[in-house]
Amino acid sequence: MSTLHEEVLAKLGPLIISGSLAPGSKVNLEWVQQEFGVSRTVAREAVQVLASMRLVASRRRTGVTVLPKDEWDSYDRAVIRWRLDGPERGTQLHQLSQLRTAIEPPAAALAARYADGRQRDRIVELGAAMESAGEAGDLTTFLEHDIAYHRLLLEASGNVMFAGLAYVVEEVLRGRTLHRLMPPQPKPEARRLHLVVAEAVAGRESEVARAAMTAICVEVADEMGQLTGDSAPAG
C-alpha cells in the first residue's frame, strides 16, 4: 500500500515531467497541501523526494523551484517511468534503447567469459522460456522472462556498473509492453537472437554473444526511433 507522500509524488512528479509545472515555477508547501489535501509534513516529504531526483531545488530564501530537464536525475527509476507516461514517451524510449545498445552487447560478451555454471544454465532456460511464451503470444509471461533474461545477462557480466543498470532495461521493457509498442506476438527473429545469445554465453563464445545482442538492441532502437523520426536511414 502506498503512503500519502508517495501518492502525492505520483501526481506531482508527472506535472513537472509533462511541463504542466514549467521550469522556474515556484511550488511552495502551502500549495502542495491545498492541491493534494495533505498535511505539511507529507508535503515536505514529497518535496524532499522530488529534490533528491533533481526535479526541484529547495532553498531557504527562494523556496521550492521547478528545475529544467537537463537538471533531472535521468537514471532515477520514477523519473524514467514518468517520462515514459508523458508526452515525450517516444523520445525517452529511443534514448533508453540507445543506452541499451551501448551497454548490453559488451555485457553479453563479458557474460560469455565470466558467468558461472548456474548463470549459464539459467540464461539458456530463460531463452527457451521466452521462445515458448513468445510463440504462444503470451506477452505477460514473455515480459517477465525477458526482464529476468536481461537482468541475469547484466549481472553475469561481472561488471557491477552494468548490473546496476538492470532496472533501466527493465523500465524500457515494461514501458514498451505497457504502452502497447510490442507486436501481439514477439518477432521470431528477435526470439531466435535471444536464444543465440544464451547459447553463446553458455558456450563461452564472447563475440557471438556480442554480435547477436547488438542485432537485438539495434533493431529495438530503430523501432523506437521511428516513433520520433530519429531512426537511422536505411543503407
DABEL-V535386 format. One record per backbone hydrogen bond with DSSP energy under -1.0 kcal/mol. NH is the residue of the N-H (numbers start at 1). CO is the residue of the C=O. If there is no record, write none. Layout:
nh = (NH NH)
co = (CO CO)
This chain:
nh = (7 8 9 10 11 12 13 16 17 18 21 24 25 27 32 33 34 35 36 37 38 43 44 45 46 47 48 49 50 51 52 53 54 55 57 59 63 65 66 67 71 72 73 74 76 80 81 82 83 84 85 89 92 93 94 95 96 97 98 99 100 101 102 103 104 107 108 109 110 111 112 114 115 120 121 122 123 124 125 126 127 128 129 130 131 132 133 134 135 136 138 139 142 143 144 145 146 147 148 149 150 151 152 153 154 155 156 158 163 164 165 166 169 170 171 172 173 174 175 176 177 178 179 180 181 191 192 193 194 195 196 197 198 199 200 201 202 203 204 205 209 210 211 212 213 214 215 216 217 218 219 220 221 222 223 224 225 226 227 228 229 230)
co = (3 4 5 6 8 8 9 12 13 14 15 66 22 64 28 29 30 31 32 33 33 39 40 41 42 43 44 45 46 47 48 49 51 50 65 63 59 57 25 55 68 69 53 72 73 76 77 78 79 80 81 86 88 89 90 91 92 93 94 95 96 97 98 99 100 103 104 105 106 107 108 110 111 116 117 118 119 120 121 122 123 124 125 126 127 128 129 130 131 132 133 137 138 139 140 141 142 143 144 145 146 147 148 149 150 151 152 155 159 160 162 163 165 166 167 168 169 170 171 172 173 174 175 177 176 187 188 189 190 191 192 193 194 195 196 197 198 199 201 200 205 206 207 208 209 210 211 212 213 214 215 216 217 218 219 220 221 222 224 225 225 225)
